[in-house]
Amino acid sequence: MASDTAAISETGAEEGVRRRDWIHIAALSTAGVGGASLLIPLISQMSPSADVLAASSTDVDVGAIQPGQSIKTTFRKQPLFVKRLTAEEIAKAKADDGADMRDPATLAQRTKEGHEDILVTMGVCTHLGCVPLGAAEGENKGEYGGYFCPCHGSHYDVAGRIRKGPAPLNLMVPEYSFTSDTVIRVG
Amino acid sequence: MSFAWAKQYEPQTAFTKWLDEKLPLPRLVYNAVGAGYPVPRNLNYMWNFGVLAGFCLMLQIVTGVVLAMHYAANAEVAFGTVEHIMRNVNWGWALRYAHANGASFFFIVVYLHIFRGLFYSSYKAPREMIWLLGVVIFLLMMATAFMGYVLPWGQMSFWGAQVITGLFSAIPLVGEPLQVWLLGGFAPDNAALNRFFSLHFLLPFVIAGVVILHIWALHIPGSSNPTGVEVKQESDTVPFHPYYTAKDGFGLGVFLIAFATMVFFLPNALGHPDNYIEANPLSTPAHIVPEWYFWPFYAILRAFTGDLTIPFTGIVLIPAKLLGVIAMFGSILLWFVLPWLDKSPVRSGHYRPLFNKFFWFGFIPCMIVLFICGGAPAEEPYVILSQIATAYYFMHFLVILPIVSQIEVPKPLPFSITEAVLGTDKAAEDPRTGTVTAGGTGTLPDGSLQPAE
């Protein structure tokens, strides 16, 4: 009969729970889970690939750095400054720990326990991204004896903290750890 | 267009009413694949492959766009970037295998879709345009797949490109300059690889556009069905949703099980190991073969080993190479005239005993032989076999089909789809006087919906 082919009511609410609802819910849920799980590779493939992640850690040998000496290297394609502070520099940094500064931080917060003479910071000015001077021999260390950014005149102290100038934050200390007494792994 | 008894879209909420007034997209969906589109109730699983082909197109576009984030089309690094995808990119191996096997599955599904069209004469009036658009889609698919296979820049990529672009040099007069223009050089190199990447990215979207036209053209007369008898009345149809959304969903599930099996357990089964060797213009592989889906056409190309000459004079009219090229393209281009070659007013092969025999014992074996010969080396016995099969192929469409369609005696058709499905149709018993009788509520003796007679 012609009426056999009338479309089936989808809501069924007026009839209560029907036998066929079970298979509808089961099939659509399974398809939904399948469809959602398809998204995982599609989204994950945009995350850093294995080679990028491998290049995302850098080992630096700090054993050869003399007190008062800095080295410049790279970390994730950006400049990295590693400095061994002299005893006077450590004292000066600690003395300033409570001083009035834009981004307050103590030397202890910016170094590792037992290695407070090793300062590891990014060589990127937190103002607009230039590479500050002061890491190489003979470069201008600014008024606070640390780093000086020539672009807009930001002065960082011996602990890499912003003391004068437009930069809003201290030089960034990346995640690092001592894998041995003389080697750090950054990132 | 839809049938008179199709359900009308009725927006319920204030938002859907507003949307229906401004941009009636939900109405379009409802009328195309929803409860508002009546479809013959007797479609068998051979009618699933159109939807599966559309799914494969979406799959290839999604995986392709994502792969393009990591691939570089420069001859120095292309092969390396594919290995980078396989080894470094998160889930890169899965995406690459999905895209490569997706192409194979796209062709499997499309070939089954075409074979449905050939057996049930889906190409006949009033559906000729759907068929023509379909042949265009197939040609675009072949171009896309060919260029895509070149991109990994393996041995088969390079030498396949060399062979196929070499075909153009067979064209008299303009052949060689045309080949150089196509390649941007004198052999496949960086210029060719870059332009193939660009076009490979573009064509799927062109295919998508033609697919929209293909479906639009289909929705004018609506689907054919396994009996070939056109829809006459409401009892001949069911609404697309939920009947065919459910059936197509099930078919998609079966398809995905097969697809997942290949991608995760047999990912290189359909590929050629030589393509894991970087392209070397100085070293030709022992047997150059295209991917399996091109094998029948490759067999036709290679079947022509002798020049067409004027006998006893040694004057060459058409060299063998050009004959092969013409035959290969001709074998697909001839599908464009199929609606006018097959003169039978009966559509379905189930009701055409002579056509049926030639289809199953002539055409299908011929395609199988061409398939096998295409993947085999160009030696005996494959050469003679491909020549016989090529001869049959053209005879089947150009000679056998027109003659059979005129002389055969078809089996009697059912009165309607309802009769074919339910065994009886009340409308068949009512006198066809043109007045609506009290018997069947759905009977509309509408002369415009008669089968093509």
Chai-1 contact restraints between the chains, C-beta under 6 A:
chainA,res_idxA,chainB,res_idxB,connection_type,confidence,min_distance_angstrom,max_distance_angstrom,comment,restraint_id
A,A2,B,E234,contact,1.0,0.0,6.0,A-B,restraint_1
A,A2,B,S235,contact,1.0,0.0,6.0,A-B,restraint_2
A,A2,B,T441,contact,1.0,0.0,6.0,A-B,restraint_3
A,A2,B,G442,contact,1.0,0.0,6.0,A-B,restraint_4
A,T5,B,V238,contact,1.0,0.0,6.0,A-B,restraint_5
A,A7,B,K7,contact,1.0,0.0,6.0,A-B,restraint_6
A,A7,B,A35,contact,1.0,0.0,6.0,A-B,restraint_7
A,A7,B,P239,contact,1.0,0.0,6.0,A-B,restraint_8
A,P41,B,W91,contact,1.0,0.0,6.0,A-B,restraint_9
A,P41,B,A94,contact,1.0,0.0,6.0,A-B,restraint_10
A,S44,B,N90,contact,1.0,0.0,6.0,A-B,restraint_11
A,S44,B,W91,contact,1.0,0.0,6.0,A-B,restraint_12
A,Q45,B,V66,contact,1.0,0.0,6.0,A-B,restraint_13
A,Q45,B,V89,contact,1.0,0.0,6.0,A-B,restraint_14
A,Q45,B,N90,contact,1.0,0.0,6.0,A-B,restraint_15
A,Q45,B,W91,contact,1.0,0.0,6.0,A-B,restraint_16
A,S47,B,N90,contact,1.0,0.0,6.0,A-B,restraint_17
A,S49,B,N88,contact,1.0,0.0,6.0,A-B,restraint_18
A,S49,B,V89,contact,1.0,0.0,6.0,A-B,restraint_19
A,A50,B,N88,contact,1.0,0.0,6.0,A-B,restraint_20
A,D51,B,N88,contact,1.0,0.0,6.0,A-B,restraint_21
